[in-house]
Amino acid sequence: MKKNLIRSVIVSTIAFAIVGCAALTDTIGTKENIQKLPEPIRSQVQQIVDQEHALAAKYTAGTKQMLLAYSSIADAIGMKTQAATLKAEAQSLNSGSSLSDSRKALSRSKPLMRAVENKLASSKGKQVESQAKFVEGVRQHTEGYLIEVQLAADAGLKAAQAAKSIRGASPMQIILITPQFEPLYYLAKDVPQFLAQERKFNEVCKDYAKERKISIPNKPLPTPKLAGVSF
């Protein structure tokens, strides 16, 4: 009975952490609260906070670069209003932006991003307004994609470390450690889906460039992998 109760607490705690661990870290992970914790929990929580900050910074950098890429391409094909909006969203992100800030900016921009893709795909026979901006946009897109792939790798590594650190932990330690599972949640849900869509967009850009004989960067876009599993 006691084992079942502890097991239920652990499972519920992990589920809660996956959904709301960012909020949990914001509450526990203040400088003052961390200093009050005993070792080794103090070091573990500080590691959690440092990892989340690093992950947020990389996610912000990748998202900003992607939005700038779409802005450049939109401008190149005459979508001036959409280009300005995408650029404004990109410029709203900086080194202090949170993971939530970046995800919201990306969410607001997705309809415009898909509109850019649709116009590229339906512009057969039409000339590009600015070849230079189009090439620049494709280059920015590749850079942003590679940042996101590295993000996926980093998140997967952190998730593996979190799984290792939870072995043998007490229920209270689990509550403090499980925020490390957040990268796995993003890796499994958001990042691979986003990258799959962007590989499709890259193919649309290649077709657009080929029809107009535009030379663009042709660097392969790798598929992220975690523990031998391709997304």
KEKE-3310 file (N, C-alpha, C; in steps of 0.2 Angstrom, whole numbers, plus 5000, padded with zeros to 4 digits):
npx = (5004:5009:5020:5013:5007:5018:5022:5012:5012:5025:5022:5012:5019:5029:5021:5014:5026:5030:5020:5019:5032:5040:5034:5035:5049:5052:5046:5053:5066:5072:5086:5087:5079:5085:5097:5093:5091:5096:5111:5113:5103:5102:5112:5108:5095:5100:5107:5097:5090:5101:5102:5089:5089:5100:5094:5083:5089:5095:5084:5077:5086:5086:5073:5071:5080:5074:5062:5067:5071:5060:5054:5063:5062:5048:5048:5056:5047:5037:5028:5025:5019:5017:5031:5036:5029:5033:5047:5046:5041:5052:5062:5057:5062:5075:5091:5086:5074:5061:5058:5044:5041:5047:5041:5028:5029:5033:5021:5012:5016:5015:5004:5007:5019:5016:5008:5018:5024:5014:5012:5025:5024:5014:5017:5021:5029:5030:5041:5054:5054:5065:5080:5092:5087:5079:5089:5096:5087:5085:5097:5097:5087:5092:5102:5095:5088:5098:5102:5091:5091:5102:5098:5088:5096:5103:5093:5088:5099:5099:5087:5090:5100:5092:5083:5092:5096:5085:5084:5083:5080:5071:5053:5052:5064:5062:5052:5059:5068:5062:5059:5069:5064:5057:5064:5064:5050:5048:5056:5051:5038:5037:5049:5054:5042:5041:5053:5052:5042:5049:5058:5051:5047:5059:5061:5051:5057:5068:5063:5057:5068:5075:5066:5068:5081:5089:5103:5105:5110:5114:5114:5112:5098:5098:5090:5083:5089:5086:5092:5094:5082:5073:5064)
npy = (4994:5006:5007:5008:5021:5029:5027:5033:5046:5050:5048:5057:5068:5069:5071:5083:5091:5091:5098:5110:5114:5125:5135:5130:5130:5144:5148:5140:5142:5155:5166:5168:5157:5146:5146:5143:5129:5113:5104:5089:5095:5108:5111:5103:5110:5122:5119:5115:5127:5134:5127:5128:5142:5142:5134:5142:5153:5148:5143:5155:5162:5153:5154:5168:5170:5162:5169:5181:5176:5172:5184:5191:5183:5185:5199:5198:5193:5202:5203:5214:5220:5208:5205:5215:5214:5201:5204:5213:5205:5196:5206:5208:5199:5195:5193:5192:5186:5175:5157:5156:5168:5167:5156:5161:5172:5164:5157:5167:5171:5160:5159:5169:5164:5152:5158:5164:5153:5147:5157:5156:5143:5145:5153:5151:5155:5168:5182:5185:5198:5203:5196:5195:5197:5186:5176:5179:5177:5163:5159:5163:5156:5143:5144:5147:5135:5125:5130:5126:5112:5109:5113:5104:5092:5096:5097:5084:5078:5084:5079:5066:5066:5071:5060:5051:5057:5056:5044:5034:5045:5055:5058:5072:5077:5073:5081:5093:5090:5086:5097:5096:5088:5095:5100:5088:5086:5098:5094:5082:5086:5099:5104:5094:5093:5106:5107:5098:5103:5115:5109:5105:5117:5122:5114:5119:5132:5128:5123:5135:5143:5135:5136:5149:5150:5154:5155:5147:5144:5127:5118:5103:5099:5093:5079:5079:5068:5057:5047:5037:5037:5044:5059)
npz = (5000:5004:4995:4983:4985:4986:4973:4966:4970:4964:4950:4948:4951:4941:4930:4933:4933:4919:4913:4920:4924:4922:4929:4941:4943:4942:4954:4964:4960:4964:4968:4982:4988:4983:4990:5003:5002:5007:5003:4993:4986:4983:4974:4963:4960:4957:4945:4937:4935:4928:4917:4911:4908:4899:4889:4885:4880:4868:4861:4859:4851:4840:4836:4833:4822:4813:4811:4806:4794:4787:4786:4777:4766:4763:4760:4749:4740:4738:4749:4758:4770:4778:4779:4787:4799:4803:4805:4815:4826:4827:4831:4843:4852:4863:4871:4884:4884:4888:4888:4886:4880:4868:4862:4861:4852:4841:4839:4836:4824:4815:4806:4797:4792:4786:4776:4768:4763:4756:4746:4739:4734:4725:4715:4702:4687:4690:4693:4705:4717:4723:4722:4729:4742:4744:4743:4754:4764:4763:4767:4781:4786:4785:4795:4806:4807:4810:4822:4830:4828:4836:4848:4850:4852:4863:4873:4873:4879:4892:4896:4897:4907:4918:4920:4925:4937:4944:4949:4964:4971:4984:4987:4989:4984:4971:4967:4966:4956:4944:4935:4926:4916:4907:4895:4888:4885:4877:4866:4862:4858:4852:4846:4836:4827:4823:4816:4806:4798:4793:4785:4775:4770:4766:4755:4747:4745:4738:4726:4721:4719:4709:4698:4694:4692:4702:4713:4728:4745:4748:4759:4767:4777:4793:4801:4817:4831:4844:4856:4846:4839:4826:4822)
capx = (5000:5014:5024:5008:5006:5024:5022:5007:5015:5030:5020:5008:5024:5032:5016:5014:5032:5030:5015:5020:5038:5043:5031:5038:5056:5051:5045:5058:5073:5075:5092:5086:5076:5091:5102:5090:5091:5102:5115:5114:5097:5104:5116:5103:5091:5104:5109:5090:5089:5106:5100:5083:5091:5103:5089:5078:5093:5096:5077:5076:5091:5084:5066:5073:5083:5068:5057:5070:5072:5053:5053:5067:5058:5042:5050:5058:5042:5032:5023:5029:5016:5019:5038:5036:5026:5038:5053:5044:5041:5059:5065:5054:5066:5082:5094:5083:5067:5060:5056:5037:5041:5049:5035:5022:5031:5032:5014:5008:5019:5014:4999:5011:5024:5012:5006:5024:5026:5009:5014:5030:5022:5008:5020:5024:5030:5031:5048:5055:5055:5072:5084:5096:5083:5077:5095:5098:5081:5086:5103:5095:5083:5097:5106:5090:5086:5104:5102:5085:5093:5107:5093:5085:5101:5104:5087:5088:5105:5097:5082:5094:5103:5087:5081:5098:5097:5079:5085:5084:5078:5065:5048:5053:5069:5059:5048:5064:5072:5058:5059:5073:5061:5054:5067:5061:5043:5048:5060:5046:5032:5037:5054:5054:5037:5043:5059:5049:5038:5054:5061:5046:5047:5066:5060:5048:5062:5073:5059:5056:5074:5076:5062:5070:5088:5093:5108:5104:5114:5111:5117:5107:5095:5098:5084:5086:5088:5086:5093:5093:5075:5072:5058)
capy = (5000:5012:5008:5011:5028:5033:5027:5038:5053:5051:5048:5063:5074:5070:5073:5090:5094:5091:5103:5116:5114:5132:5139:5128:5133:5151:5148:5138:5144:5161:5165:5167:5151:5141:5146:5140:5122:5109:5100:5091:5097:5115:5111:5101:5115:5127:5116:5116:5135:5136:5123:5132:5148:5141:5132:5148:5157:5145:5143:5162:5163:5150:5157:5175:5169:5159:5174:5185:5172:5173:5192:5192:5180:5188:5205:5197:5191:5207:5203:5219:5220:5202:5205:5220:5211:5196:5207:5216:5199:5194:5211:5209:5194:5197:5188:5191:5184:5168:5152:5157:5174:5165:5152:5165:5175:5160:5155:5173:5172:5154:5160:5173:5160:5148:5162:5165:5147:5146:5161:5153:5137:5146:5159:5148:5159:5175:5184:5187:5206:5204:5190:5196:5196:5179:5172:5180:5174:5156:5158:5164:5150:5137:5146:5146:5128:5122:5131:5122:5105:5109:5114:5097:5088:5098:5096:5077:5076:5086:5075:5059:5068:5071:5053:5048:5060:5055:5037:5034:5052:5055:5062:5079:5078:5072:5088:5098:5088:5084:5102:5094:5084:5100:5099:5082:5088:5102:5090:5077:5089:5105:5106:5090:5095:5113:5106:5094:5108:5119:5105:5105:5124:5122:5111:5124:5137:5126:5123:5142:5145:5131:5138:5155:5149:5157:5151:5148:5139:5120:5114:5098:5100:5086:5077:5078:5062:5056:5040:5032:5038:5049:5062)
capz = (5000:5005:4989:4978:4987:4984:4966:4963:4971:4959:4943:4948:4951:4935:4925:4934:4931:4912:4911:4923:4928:4921:4934:4947:4943:4944:4962:4968:4958:4965:4971:4989:4989:4982:4995:5009:5001:5009:4998:4987:4982:4981:4968:4958:4958:4953:4939:4934:4933:4923:4911:4908:4905:4893:4884:4883:4876:4862:4858:4857:4845:4834:4834:4830:4816:4808:4810:4801:4787:4784:4784:4771:4760:4762:4757:4742:4735:4738:4755:4762:4776:4782:4781:4793:4805:4805:4807:4822:4830:4828:4835:4850:4856:4864:4876:4891:4882:4891:4883:4884:4876:4861:4859:4859:4846:4835:4838:4833:4817:4811:4800:4792:4789:4781:4770:4764:4760:4751:4740:4736:4731:4720:4711:4696:4682:4693:4695:4712:4717:4725:4722:4735:4749:4744:4745:4761:4768:4763:4772:4788:4787:4787:4801:4812:4808:4813:4830:4833:4829:4842:4854:4851:4855:4870:4877:4874:4884:4898:4899:4900:4914:4923:4921:4929:4943:4948:4952:4971:4975:4989:4984:4989:4979:4964:4965:4964:4951:4938:4930:4920:4911:4903:4889:4884:4883:4871:4861:4859:4855:4849:4841:4830:4823:4819:4811:4800:4794:4790:4780:4769:4768:4763:4748:4743:4743:4732:4719:4719:4716:4703:4692:4692:4691:4708:4717:4735:4749:4747:4764:4769:4784:4796:4805:4824:4833:4851:4858:4840:4836:4821:4822)
cpx = (5004:5018:5019:5007:5012:5024:5018:5009:5020:5027:5016:5013:5027:5027:5015:5020:5032:5026:5017:5027:5042:5041:5034:5045:5056:5050:5050:5065:5075:5082:5092:5084:5082:5096:5100:5090:5097:5105:5113:5109:5099:5107:5112:5098:5094:5106:5102:5089:5094:5104:5094:5085:5095:5099:5085:5082:5094:5089:5075:5080:5088:5077:5067:5075:5078:5064:5060:5071:5065:5052:5057:5064:5052:5043:5052:5053:5036:5027:5026:5026:5018:5026:5039:5034:5031:5044:5052:5044:5048:5063:5063:5058:5073:5085:5091:5076:5067:5058:5048:5037:5042:5043:5029:5023:5030:5025:5010:5010:5018:5010:5003:5016:5021:5010:5012:5025:5021:5010:5019:5028:5017:5011:5023:5024:5031:5038:5048:5057:5063:5076:5088:5093:5081:5083:5097:5093:5083:5092:5101:5091:5087:5100:5101:5088:5092:5104:5096:5087:5098:5103:5090:5090:5103:5099:5087:5094:5103:5092:5085:5097:5098:5084:5086:5097:5091:5079:5087:5083:5072:5060:5049:5059:5066:5055:5053:5068:5068:5058:5064:5070:5057:5057:5065:5054:5044:5051:5055:5040:5033:5042:5054:5048:5038:5048:5056:5045:5043:5058:5057:5046:5054:5065:5056:5052:5066:5069:5058:5062:5076:5073:5065:5078:5092:5097:5107:5109:5110:5113:5111:5105:5094:5092:5086:5084:5089:5087:5091:5086:5075:5065:5056)
cpy = (5006:5013:5011:5018:5032:5033:5032:5045:5055:5052:5055:5069:5075:5073:5081:5094:5096:5097:5110:5117:5121:5136:5137:5130:5140:5152:5146:5141:5151:5160:5164:5160:5145:5141:5143:5132:5119:5105:5093:5094:5104:5115:5108:5106:5120:5125:5116:5123:5136:5133:5126:5138:5147:5138:5137:5152:5154:5145:5150:5164:5160:5153:5164:5174:5166:5165:5180:5182:5173:5180:5193:5189:5183:5195:5204:5195:5196:5207:5208:5220:5214:5202:5210:5217:5205:5199:5210:5210:5197:5199:5211:5204:5196:5192:5187:5188:5177:5163:5153:5163:5171:5161:5156:5169:5171:5158:5161:5173:5166:5155:5164:5168:5155:5152:5163:5159:5146:5151:5159:5148:5139:5152:5156:5153:5167:5176:5186:5195:5207:5198:5190:5195:5189:5175:5173:5177:5166:5154:5158:5158:5144:5138:5144:5138:5124:5124:5127:5115:5104:5109:5107:5092:5090:5096:5088:5075:5078:5081:5068:5060:5068:5064:5050:5051:5058:5048:5037:5040:5051:5059:5069:5081:5078:5078:5093:5097:5088:5090:5100:5090:5089:5100:5093:5083:5092:5098:5085:5080:5094:5106:5101:5092:5102:5111:5102:5099:5113:5115:5105:5112:5125:5120:5116:5130:5135:5125:5130:5144:5142:5134:5145:5156:5154:5153:5152:5143:5132:5116:5109:5100:5094:5085:5076:5071:5062:5049:5035:5033:5044:5052:5064)
cpz = (5000:4998:4983:4979:4985:4976:4963:4964:4965:4952:4943:4948:4945:4930:4926:4932:4923:4910:4913:4926:4927:4927:4941:4948:4945:4951:4966:4967:4959:4969:4979:4991:4988:4987:5002:5008:5004:5003:4999:4983:4980:4975:4962:4956:4954:4946:4934:4931:4928:4917:4907:4905:4899:4887:4881:4879:4869:4858:4856:4851:4839:4831:4830:4823:4811:4806:4805:4794:4784:4782:4778:4765:4758:4758:4750:4737:4735:4744:4760:4769:4781:4784:4787:4799:4808:4808:4814:4827:4832:4832:4842:4855:4857:4869:4882:4890:4885:4886:4881:4879:4868:4858:4857:4853:4840:4834:4834:4825:4813:4805:4795:4788:4784:4775:4765:4760:4754:4745:4736:4731:4725:4715:4705:4690:4684:4695:4702:4712:4719:4726:4728:4741:4749:4746:4752:4766:4769:4768:4779:4790:4789:4793:4807:4813:4811:4821:4833:4833:4835:4848:4855:4854:4862:4875:4878:4879:4891:4901:4901:4906:4919:4925:4926:4936:4948:4952:4960:4975:4979:4985:4984:4984:4972:4962:4963:4958:4944:4933:4924:4915:4906:4896:4885:4882:4877:4865:4858:4856:4850:4843:4835:4825:4819:4814:4805:4795:4790:4785:4774:4766:4764:4756:4744:4740:4737:4726:4716:4715:4710:4697:4690:4692:4696:4712:4724:4739:4749:4753:4766:4776:4788:4800:4812:4826:4841:4853:4852:4837:4832:4822:4815)
residu = (MET:LYS:LYS:ASN:LEU:ILE:ARG:SER:VAL:ILE:VAL:SER:THR:ILE:ALA:PHE:ALA:ILE:VAL:GLY:CYS:ALA:ALA:LEU:THR:ASP:THR:ILE:GLY:THR:LYS:GLU:ASN:ILE:GLN:LYS:LEU:PRO:GLU:PRO:ILE:ARG:SER:GLN:VAL:GLN:GLN:ILE:VAL:ASP:GLN:GLU:HIS:ALA:LEU:ALA:ALA:LYS:TYR:THR:ALA:GLY:THR:LYS:GLN:MET:LEU:LEU:ALA:TYR:SER:SER:ILE:ALA:ASP:ALA:ILE:GLY:MET:LYS:THR:GLN:ALA:ALA:THR:LEU:LYS:ALA:GLU:ALA:GLN:SER:LEU:ASN:SER:GLY:SER:SER:LEU:SER:ASP:SER:ARG:LYS:ALA:LEU:SER:ARG:SER:LYS:PRO:LEU:MET:ARG:ALA:VAL:GLU:ASN:LYS:LEU:ALA:SER:SER:LYS:GLY:LYS:GLN:VAL:GLU:SER:GLN:ALA:LYS:PHE:VAL:GLU:GLY:VAL:ARG:GLN:HIS:THR:GLU:GLY:TYR:LEU:ILE:GLU:VAL:GLN:LEU:ALA:ALA:ASP:ALA:GLY:LEU:LYS:ALA:ALA:GLN:ALA:ALA:LYS:SER:ILE:ARG:GLY:ALA:SER:PRO:MET:GLN:ILE:ILE:LEU:ILE:THR:PRO:GLN:PHE:GLU:PRO:LEU:TYR:TYR:LEU:ALA:LYS:ASP:VAL:PRO:GLN:PHE:LEU:ALA:GLN:GLU:ARG:LYS:PHE:ASN:GLU:VAL:CYS:LYS:ASP:TYR:ALA:LYS:GLU:ARG:LYS:ILE:SER:ILE:PRO:ASN:LYS:PRO:LEU:PRO:THR:PRO:LYS:LEU:ALA:GLY:VAL:SER:PHE)
# end
